[in-house]
Amino acid sequence: MHGVRENIEILKMFIEWATQLEEPVVVCLEWPDQLTEEINDYLLGVGLLRWSSWEFIKHKDGRVSQEHIAFLEWLKDFNLHLVKKTTVQCFDVETGGWNERDKKMANILLKRKSERVRVIAIMGNFHAKKEKFFLDQEEHIPLGYYLPTASTTTIKLDYLSGSFFNKSQKEFINRETNDDTELLLKESQDPDYDFVLLIPRAHPVSLLK
């Protein structure tokens, strides 16, 4: 779900793990692809991050927030300690239909995977599905359908309680949890995902101003 602060913290966790393997890492964000060059220039210390001029920040769908900009600041500092720098690939594209968009987004990820880098991509649950599905009696072919299963691991983030910000602040349906509950990774019973990561409580991201 877009608009959850914990998504960013979990993304950091995966980046810290992946960079220990001493392989080049590319972090893929469901952001407009034309932002890729500006962001990487910033991460490598050769440019500024002019996020206030991005048309993207007007969407208010939870994909970009104060916490996301802070994440890029964190990643820039994190890179200072790496020999093989972590870079970003934005993979959202403007196109007519849902299926066409997902296929084009998948092609961007597949191109990066072909470069022999470790790819960490974060996206909405529908895009990450492995199989075609029907919604409102219309067949949808998700991004995940195009990714090679042998070299792709999908993890669904599942929130047990809390809230998120997507156009407005909304609440998750609370399930049984307590203050001692920790993150739990387990095999998924849903064939669309390999694992599910249980998150005890979600907090909404903050709007950019």
Secondary structure as UniProt FT lines:
FT   TURN            2..3
FT   HELIX           5..19
FT   TURN            20..22
FT   STRAND          25..32
FT   HELIX           33..35
FT   HELIX           36..43
FT   TURN            44..45
FT   HELIX           51..53
FT   HELIX           55..58
FT   HELIX           66..79
FT   TURN            80..81
FT   STRAND          87..92
FT   HELIX           98..113
FT   TURN            114..116
FT   STRAND          118..122
FT   HELIX           125..128
FT   STRAND          133..135
FT   TURN            136..137
FT   STRAND          138..140
FT   HELIX           143..146
FT   HELIX           149..151
FT   STRAND          155..159
FT   STRAND          162..165
FT   STRAND          169..171
FT   TURN            179..180
FT   STRAND          184..187
FT   TURN            191..192
FT   STRAND          195..199
//
